[in-house]
Amino acid sequence: MKVCRGCRQDLTENLNHVNAGAIAATIPSLWVIYFVSLKEMRSRESVSKVATGASRGVNPECWLCGILKINFRKLGRETNFTDLDFLNDEMSHKFIDQGWRHVQCPVEWESGTEALMDRAEFWMTFRACLSKLPARVADVFMMREMEEMEAAQICQAFRISQNNLWVMLHRARMALRECMELNWFENKP
Amino acid sequence: MGIVDKSSSAENPSPIAGRNWFERMLVSFIEEHTPKCREVVRLLSRSMEVKLPLATRIKIRFHYLICVWCYRYGKQLRALRRFASSLPEHADECGQETLPYSSKERIRQALREKQNK
C-alpha cells in the first residue's frame, strides 16, 4: 500500500467532524469502502476520516490508504479474536491447522486433585513453575488468582489495557499448565 | 482435531471421533462452524475473566464434542485457579515464602501508586 507523506501528516492532525454520511452519499466509492471497513475493522471512524479528507480536497484514495495502514497497525497491537501477535507467540507450535498437535495436546490430569493438594512436593513444583514465568506476567497472574483482585483494579495498578491483561493472563495460564504437566503430571517426582 | 484422518481417530477419546461416514460428516460440520482450537484455548482463558456471549459458549460446547483436548484444557485451567487460590494456605509446605520477595515488593508498590493517585 502506498501512502503519500502529506496524508500521514494530515491524519495526525485533529480532524474536525463533518457530516460524514452526507459526503459519503455523494461519492459512491465511499460506500464500498464503508462496508469493507465496517466488516474488516469495525470502525466507522475511518469513513468519517475519509470523508473529512475528501472535503478538504485531498485525494480520497490516498487518504484512505493512510487510514487503512494506521488502522491495521492498531489492529495488530490490540488483541482481537485472532490477532497476529498471538498466533506468532511461543505456544502456537502446539497447534496445527486442524487443531492440536497430537504429541503436544494436553494429557488427562489425574482426577484426585484434592489429594494432591496435601503434598508438599506438589506445592514446590507449583511454586517453581510460577517463578519461571516472566516477572510482570507472574505478578499479574498472582494478583488475579491469588489475591482475587478485580480485572479493572489490576489494569489500573499496572497501567495496562484490559486486552493486554487478558493476553498476559492467557500466556501465564498456558505456560503454567504446560509446566505443571511436564514436571508433575507426566513424571511425578 | 485431525480427527477426520483415520490414523489419529483411534487416539481421540471424544464422543464423536469420525469413526464412520456420518460421524465424519458431523465432525467436519462442527469443525467448520466452531472456532479453531487455538481460538478456543484463548476464549477459555477469557471465560475465566468475563462471561462470554451465549453464542460463543454454545460454540465452545459443540467444539468439546469433537475435541477432547480443549475440554481438558478448560478443566485444567479451572484446576490451576484452584491451586493458585489455595497456594497461600500451603505456603509453609513449600518451605519458602509463597511469592519471591521481589514480586511481592513490586505488587505492593503498584498498589501504593494506585492509592496515591
Chai-1 contact restraints between the chains, C-beta under 6 A:
chainA,res_idxA,chainB,res_idxB,connection_type,confidence,min_distance_angstrom,max_distance_angstrom,comment,restraint_id
A,F95,B,C37,contact,1.0,0.0,6.0,A-B,restraint_1
A,F95,B,R38,contact,1.0,0.0,6.0,A-B,restraint_2
A,Q98,B,M1,contact,1.0,0.0,6.0,A-B,restraint_3
A,Q98,B,G2,contact,1.0,0.0,6.0,A-B,restraint_4
A,G99,B,M1,contact,1.0,0.0,6.0,A-B,restraint_5
A,G99,B,G2,contact,1.0,0.0,6.0,A-B,restraint_6
A,G99,B,C37,contact,1.0,0.0,6.0,A-B,restraint_7
A,W100,B,C37,contact,1.0,0.0,6.0,A-B,restraint_8
A,W100,B,W69,contact,1.0,0.0,6.0,A-B,restraint_9
A,H102,B,S8,contact,1.0,0.0,6.0,A-B,restraint_10
A,C105,B,W69,contact,1.0,0.0,6.0,A-B,restraint_11
A,P106,B,W69,contact,1.0,0.0,6.0,A-B,restraint_12
A,P106,B,R72,contact,1.0,0.0,6.0,A-B,restraint_13
A,P106,B,Y73,contact,1.0,0.0,6.0,A-B,restraint_14
A,W109,B,Q76,contact,1.0,0.0,6.0,A-B,restraint_15
A,T113,B,A79,contact,1.0,0.0,6.0,A-B,restraint_16
A,A120,B,E93,contact,1.0,0.0,6.0,A-B,restraint_17
A,W123,B,H90,contact,1.0,0.0,6.0,A-B,restraint_18
A,W123,B,E93,contact,1.0,0.0,6.0,A-B,restraint_19
A,W123,B,C94,contact,1.0,0.0,6.0,A-B,restraint_20
A,M124,B,C94,contact,1.0,0.0,6.0,A-B,restraint_21
A,F126,B,F83,contact,1.0,0.0,6.0,A-B,restraint_22
A,R127,B,C94,contact,1.0,0.0,6.0,A-B,restraint_23
A,S131,B,P100,contact,1.0,0.0,6.0,A-B,restraint_24
A,D139,B,S103,contact,1.0,0.0,6.0,A-B,restraint_25
A,D139,B,R106,contact,1.0,0.0,6.0,A-B,restraint_26
A,D139,B,I107,contact,1.0,0.0,6.0,A-B,restraint_27
A,E145,B,R81,contact,1.0,0.0,6.0,A-B,restraint_28
A,E145,B,A84,contact,1.0,0.0,6.0,A-B,restraint_29
A,M146,B,A84,contact,1.0,0.0,6.0,A-B,restraint_30
A,A151,B,E49,contact,1.0,0.0,6.0,A-B,restraint_31
A,Q156,B,K114,contact,1.0,0.0,6.0,A-B,restraint_32
A,A157,B,A110,contact,1.0,0.0,6.0,A-B,restraint_33
A,A157,B,L111,contact,1.0,0.0,6.0,A-B,restraint_34
A,A157,B,K114,contact,1.0,0.0,6.0,A-B,restraint_35
A,W166,B,R46,contact,1.0,0.0,6.0,A-B,restraint_36
A,H170,B,R42,contact,1.0,0.0,6.0,A-B,restraint_37
A,H170,B,S45,contact,1.0,0.0,6.0,A-B,restraint_38
A,R173,B,S45,contact,1.0,0.0,6.0,A-B,restraint_39
A,R173,B,L77,contact,1.0,0.0,6.0,A-B,restraint_40
A,L176,B,L80,contact,1.0,0.0,6.0,A-B,restraint_41
A,R177,B,Q76,contact,1.0,0.0,6.0,A-B,restraint_42
